[in-house]
């Protein structure tokens, strides 16, 4: 599903003393199958932006297109039920929204609510648990009996069981330690790749944007500040730092390597393992009289 914003603005509590314009003439396109990552300072409009993607918010001005669905300030024929069936939204701490008495019923609730037959919903429930690293043997168990990490996986599975064409992830690993965050994000990224799904991730971790994104969208003061590939965006170090964003750890480290060794250029590396391999080659060359 392709997603596009055309001159979209959004004002909260318009016409009151508390009026606040959260989005300012935002225009962007996220192609089908893209993994887009939205970053930006606190209050930059990230959550407001993504809440337009499944109709939780309607534009005050401009238009949003999500596949065949069209959202404008005026009420139109777009069915929000069908839109939300196609656009899955995972909020922060989704495990707090679990309510059914068994995991099976939890996973079946969304599909059945969107008109999927009971038999198909059962099939989806059984198939999706292994995708999030859980055994189908847990289906009759209450989700409240699980650990916090397992509950997070069940909540994610409940969204994936709807088979959304577009998946919105608003800080899906919030509250997890670095290892847990990496596990959850790797799981979601693998699912994205397997299903050629369009995915939008909101995060404040620059390393996640560097490692996962096809497209990075930087929000600031309700507008798109920068957008492009990770290499294009993170090469704009001064611009990012001017709005209070730190460069990813690997980018900062490679900048230090460049300065320390007096190198004219260094490669654009995304992971620590890539950095280690590069340094090993660099030091090996230096030891042989190079560099």
Secondary structure, 3 states (H helix, E strand, C coil): CCEEEEEEEEEECCCCCCCEEEEEEEEEEECCCCEEEEEECCCCCHHHHHHCCCCCCCCCEEEEEECCEEEECCCCCCCHHHHHHHEEEECCCHHHHCCCCCHHHHHHHHHHHCCCCHHHHHHHHHHHHHHHCCCHHHCCCCHHHCCHHHHHHHHHHHHHCCCCCEEEEECCCCCCCHHHHHHHHHHHHHHHHHHCCEEEEECCCHHHHHHHCCEEEEEECCEEEEEECHHHHHCCHHHHHHCCCCCCHHHHHHHHHHHHHCCCCCCCCCCHHHHHHHHHHHHHHHHCCCC
